């Protein structure tokens, strides 16, 4: 009986872990309007990079797009490169998870 309870407990933990992963993917798949963030001064385009003076102001899913990060030239905030390909992947994964009931 103990082995059966242990197995049930492990399954429960695995399901909880999968649910947490699904929630994180849903956050990363949320739409991010880069133009709006630029208009609000939250990010600023700098060639192939974006300047982010305050990382606390960007939407939660923005961090999932970051592929490279460095200190900004003026020392205030960060310079980041982002991948819109990653955004498309998160959206795809979110659709799969939704179909599977997560």
C-alpha positions as CSV (number, residue, x, y, z in Angstrom):
1,X,0.0,0.0,0.0
2,X,2.9,2.3,0.8
3,X,4.3,1.9,-2.8
4,X,0.9,2.8,-4.2
5,X,0.7,5.9,-2.1
6,X,4.2,6.9,-3.0
7,X,3.4,6.5,-6.7
8,X,0.3,8.6,-6.4
9,X,2.2,11.3,-4.6
10,X,4.9,11.3,-7.3
11,X,2.2,11.6,-10.0
12,X,0.6,14.4,-8.1
13,X,3.9,16.3,-7.9
14,X,4.6,15.7,-11.6
15,X,1.2,17.1,-12.5
16,X,1.7,20.1,-10.3
17,X,5.1,20.7,-12.0
18,X,3.6,20.4,-15.4
19,X,0.9,22.9,-14.5
20,X,3.5,25.4,-13.3
21,X,5.4,25.0,-16.5
22,X,2.2,25.5,-18.5
23,X,1.4,28.7,-16.6
24,X,4.9,30.0,-17.3
25,X,4.6,29.2,-21.0
26,X,1.2,31.0,-21.1
27,X,2.8,34.1,-19.6
28,X,5.6,34.0,-22.2
29,X,3.1,33.6,-25.0
30,X,1.1,36.7,-24.0
31,X,1.2,39.4,-26.7
32,X,3.9,42.1,-26.3
33,X,3.5,45.3,-28.3
34,X,7.1,46.5,-28.8
35,X,5.9,49.8,-30.5
36,X,3.7,50.6,-27.5
37,X,6.6,49.9,-25.1
38,X,8.8,52.3,-27.2
39,X,6.1,55.0,-27.2
40,X,5.9,54.7,-23.4
41,X,9.7,55.0,-23.1
42,X,9.9,51.5,-21.4
43,X,12.3,50.3,-24.2
44,X,14.3,52.2,-26.9
45,X,15.5,50.6,-30.1
46,X,19.3,50.8,-30.5
47,X,20.3,49.1,-33.8
48,X,19.7,45.4,-33.3
49,X,19.4,45.9,-29.5
50,X,16.9,47.5,-27.2
51,X,17.8,49.7,-24.3
52,X,15.8,48.9,-21.2
53,X,16.3,51.5,-18.5
54,X,14.2,49.6,-15.9
55,X,13.7,45.9,-16.3
56,X,10.9,46.0,-13.7
57,X,8.7,48.0,-16.1
58,X,8.7,45.5,-19.0
59,X,5.9,43.0,-19.2
60,X,6.6,39.6,-17.6
61,X,6.8,37.7,-20.9
62,X,9.4,40.1,-22.3
63,X,12.2,38.3,-20.4
64,X,11.5,35.1,-22.3
65,X,12.4,36.9,-25.5
66,X,15.9,38.0,-24.3
67,X,18.7,36.2,-26.0
68,X,21.6,38.5,-25.0
69,X,22.0,41.1,-22.3
70,X,24.6,43.7,-21.5
71,X,24.9,46.8,-19.5
72,X,23.9,49.9,-21.4
73,X,26.6,52.3,-22.6
74,X,25.6,54.9,-20.1
75,X,25.5,52.4,-17.2
76,X,21.8,52.9,-16.6
77,X,19.7,49.9,-17.4
78,X,20.4,47.1,-19.9
79,X,20.9,46.5,-23.5
80,X,19.1,43.4,-24.7
81,X,18.7,41.5,-27.9
82,X,15.4,39.7,-28.3
83,X,14.1,36.9,-30.4
84,X,10.7,37.2,-32.0
85,X,11.2,33.5,-33.1
86,X,11.1,32.6,-29.4
87,X,7.7,34.4,-29.1
88,X,6.3,32.3,-31.9
89,X,7.6,29.1,-30.2
90,X,5.9,30.1,-26.9
91,X,2.6,30.7,-28.7
92,X,2.9,27.3,-30.4
93,X,3.6,25.6,-27.1
94,X,0.7,27.4,-25.4
95,X,-1.7,26.1,-28.1
96,X,-0.4,22.5,-27.6
97,X,-0.8,22.8,-23.9
98,X,-4.3,24.2,-24.2
99,X,-5.3,21.3,-26.5
100,X,-3.9,18.9,-23.8
101,X,-6.0,20.4,-21.1
102,X,-3.3,22.4,-19.2
